[in-house]
């Protein structure tokens, strides 16, 4: 061991370096003694192997040190040895990372850069996107979408509706849709005269966005309904969810009514059974996001679910609408989504294959691509 450490710590001058020695392979019988001289032969063989091993180890270390000081280095992969030649022909190609860890020298291209590498959001009608969560959720559920959209150059605002997310109001005290949607309508009211935004609604957020479109049509460039309640005039979210209960019993099993005003009065809120969260909402989502939701979701106010919308063609009908379907949705199943689109046709219907009721968790990249596509979609050509 002392000899080995000496070899590693005191490299020989470059002028006296010898080519690395390679240890010879010996059969298992080469060190067996024959007759009376077997012990001496075995000892000599052992010393020879030790010396060769020490020399090989020293050569390895010297070779590595030599590479840093301009001396010849050990052979490496062709992609490294011929890198200089390749660079003279054009930008370097990415090296495979299937069998090695990422190197600082590797070019790193994010998925959103592939989506919108030539996108200049300043050229759009608006580059502001407002995300409106669904019942029980909060602005927290959009964390992946916020990051992706901002990286693509959009300005993003995620709203916490009344009694949701970090909004401190008691959900059980919400008595109307206008009260529930107040954070959204206040935001739109505060916009400048010519400012417009794209509203993205999820789940029950569709009711709030529809209400806001009726109130502030000139502020909304486009409205995107993401597996959301897209209702017609005179209908309520309860009417829609009633259809869901008729086709799938999962929602009925999962919901728990809260009666803060007493059992003789209407429910004030709805809770989702934590044991059924994954089956109902997150059947395709990563476990870490399901865990986040299980500790972040709050009760759904019941009054906004009951309230029937008043929508007009002049206001609500003047805003461009888009619907994004989710194929593996157990909360608002695909047939129900298609039924709403049939009753209230949007400008275009897009689809996220393999997405559950929380596509911002289960399919964030596909959702991002879809939102960018909608944001950059020009107005339809008017027939002459």
Secondary structure as UniProt FT lines:
FT   HELIX           2..9
FT   HELIX           14..16
FT   TURN            28..31
FT   HELIX           35..37
FT   HELIX           38..68
FT   TURN            69..70
FT   HELIX           78..81
FT   HELIX           83..89
FT   TURN            104..105
FT   HELIX           111..115
FT   TURN            117..118
FT   HELIX           121..123
FT   STRAND          128..132
FT   TURN            135..136
FT   HELIX           139..142
FT   HELIX           143..151
FT   TURN            152..153
FT   STRAND          155..159
FT   TURN            162..163
FT   TURN            165..166
FT   HELIX           171..173
FT   HELIX           177..180
FT   HELIX           182..189
FT   TURN            193..194
FT   STRAND          197..202
FT   TURN            203..204
FT   HELIX           205..215
FT   HELIX           217..219
FT   STRAND          220..226
FT   TURN            233..234
FT   HELIX           237..247
FT   HELIX           250..254
FT   STRAND          255..258
FT   TURN            260..261
FT   TURN            263..264
FT   STRAND          269..272
FT   HELIX           274..276
FT   HELIX           277..280
FT   TURN            283..284
FT   HELIX           287..296
FT   STRAND          300..301
FT   HELIX           303..306
FT   TURN            313..315
FT   HELIX           316..318
FT   STRAND          320..326
FT   TURN            327..328
FT   HELIX           334..343
FT   STRAND          348..352
FT   TURN            353..354
FT   HELIX           359..362
FT   HELIX           364..375
//
